[in-house]
Amino acid sequence: MSWGGAYTRSQVEAYYKPFTEATGINIVSVDADNPATPIKAQVEAGNVTVDVADVEFADAVRLCDEGLLEDIDHSILAPGADGSAPEDDFVPGSLVDCFVPTIVYTIAVAFDTTKFDTPPTSIADFFDLENFPGKRSMRRNAKSNLEMALMADGVPADEVYDVLSTPEGVDRAFAKLDTIKADTIWWEAGAQAPQLLADGEVTMAAAFNGRIFSAAIEEGKPFEILWDGQVYETEGYVIPKGAPNVEDALKFIAFASQPQQLADQASWISYGPARKSSGALVGMYQDGKTDMKPHMPTAAENLTNALASDYEFWVDHDAELNERFNAWLSAS
Amino acid sequence: MAQIAANEPPVGLLTAADGAPLRVALARAQSRARRRAFLLVAPLLLFVVVTFVLPIGQLLYRSVWNPGFADHMTNVGAWFDANPPGVEPDEAAFAALAADLLAASEARSAGVVGTRINYDVPGTRSLFTAGARNADELAPPFREALIDLDEQWASPELWTAMRAASSAHTPNFYVAALDRKLDADGSIVRVPETERVYLPLFWRTMFISALIAAICLVLAFPVAHLLATLPLATSNILMVLVLLPFWTSLLVRTTSWIALLQSQGVVNNALVSTGVISDANRIPMMYNQAGTIIAMTHILLPFMILPLYSVMRTIKPTYVRAARSLGASSWTAFRRVYLPQTMPGIGAGVLLVFILAVGYYITPALVGGASGQLFSNMIAFHMQRSLNWSLAAALAAILLGAVLLLYWLYDRLVGIDNMKLG
């Protein structure tokens, strides 16, 4: 079970087809808005129909802690392309009991190159309406917006969550968001952000990098990503507790998480492979002329001022900060 | 029956052909007919119960029932049972807590427990998961050991929340859904102003829905009248124009409105190019309340036109003509003769549009921006994103209760039999 669209397509090409070819095990793909929701429902109802699901890291940890997922033994995972142990090869901290990461995706600021004479260079420029005029767009939730606001306010990436854990830090983040509140259009669905940019409604948008890439490369839009201040997260596979074919599911996860497979997926969508050793294996986009390496959120030059989303912080404070965020939004 | 009865001698009790008293025979025949009728509707009844009543009932039940804490923290639960509210948690309480944390770490249920408490006291989920991780290192005295681990364990607010959660049945989610919370003494207080979401949103939803129903009525009334009075051939063509958008996908219609109304959209561009407004003063019609109202009015308009039309078609034009010939002005004839006859259609249309509007969430999510969000958007949020289904259920129950209340009011004021849905 996955998210549909270009993302599912990339999984079909990089994982499903080669897996069926290698093992003869057929894969039926179903889509959900957020696979974590049906997983929770299915396991609680004791009627699990899905063997493998693709969920966000934070959801995986949450479901795992609630005992809704099968444990995945990390010894089934292939070593890195350079022979390193899987524990060292995956993005630090992302390999946990019930979860094997496959991609790194990010929310980063994208801008329309035709709208600015001097392009923005830092996350602070996103909040600078004077030198970089035009409306902004951000996702309508607290997560990643608060972090970006603090980074724009001068908080170094490695201190963001320390600051955000204090009431003053939260106030500071909201105060920074206040400066662009009147000029921000909030998006709900991932496809809205590139659409708003394309329509000229906004000049800068904090969006999923994969969506911006598709619009820029496939549709030739003049969009560029400002990697400064990106907030990245991993996403990957879990097995719901009580899945009908756990054995096959484990086989599939072991297969799909091989370094080459992860690198292959990048040829279909611009999300970074979750293994370090896959980075060098990333090749051309399916159009055969776009080198995918600089488009990866995990590329070294894109990571200079990047923040790994802290799941522990967000499972603790998601509800509280979103309530505050929603109240902040509706107060005008 | 009457015939059978007629064949009997008219003395004493009336009996049927088989000699049974007529009353009994009649009752028997009627109950047989009722049984047959019930068998006919039984499949539908079963379908409705299985696919509608049961799941909705089950979900609503979640709003008062969340065993996340009670099922896994039995020792602390027992301590709460033995000690009335207000008793300071003593060493026995902390020992029970430590035992529960140890059990939770073995059963991998610390997340469930933490999630449950986190709903009431934000930031405590990791307290429980960390507590469970370190549970095997805890040694008496447990009070000091736990507070050493994290001083939050001593927080009175946490203990109040744990006491409240130690029973699987709880009104807490309704308390939260009404922008209130339990303070350290266990009394219900309002949350700080910066965190009040649900009540303001609830009133906004009611207001916007009523406004949309009113706008729909004003727009639909003349259209329905035209449809009902034109010759059939013409009105059929017009009817197709009403139904075409009705058959078009909701998302297509919503995104078309975005293309039309956004600040770089068709309408604003036309106004700027004709010089009505300047480029700097483009009218914001999208991503705000106006966007929600415009798009939803358009989407819900057919639900107003159709019941109105079906009622108006049955109104004979001769009534108004008679009123006119008796000296009524055209306004009086409309107000006193025509309008009252359309009441069943108006009632049905307004109720239908209002109830549909109250539950809408895709359209406001796409076009509503910050100020055009409705109550259902919060239900969807807790259903899909925060996975706090109990709160989602409580919010949904409040919405359902409000709609049922309005329905009851409508029945009292207008009468539900007086409604014609088409």
Interface residues (C-beta under 8 A of the other chain):
Chain A: D33 N34 A36 T37 K40 D59 R62 C64 D65 E66 G67 R140 N141 I185 W186 E188 A189 Q192 D199 G200 E201 E312 V315 D316 H317 D318 A319 E320 N322 E323 R324 N326 A327 W328 L329 S330 A331 S332
Chain B: A107 R108 S109 A110 G111 V112 G114 T115 N118 Y119 P122 G123 T124 R125 S126 T129 E193 T194 E195 R196 V197 P200 L201 R204 A259 Q262 S263 Q264 G265 Y287 A365 L366 G369 A370 S371 Q373 M378 F381 M383 Q384 R385 S386 L387 N388
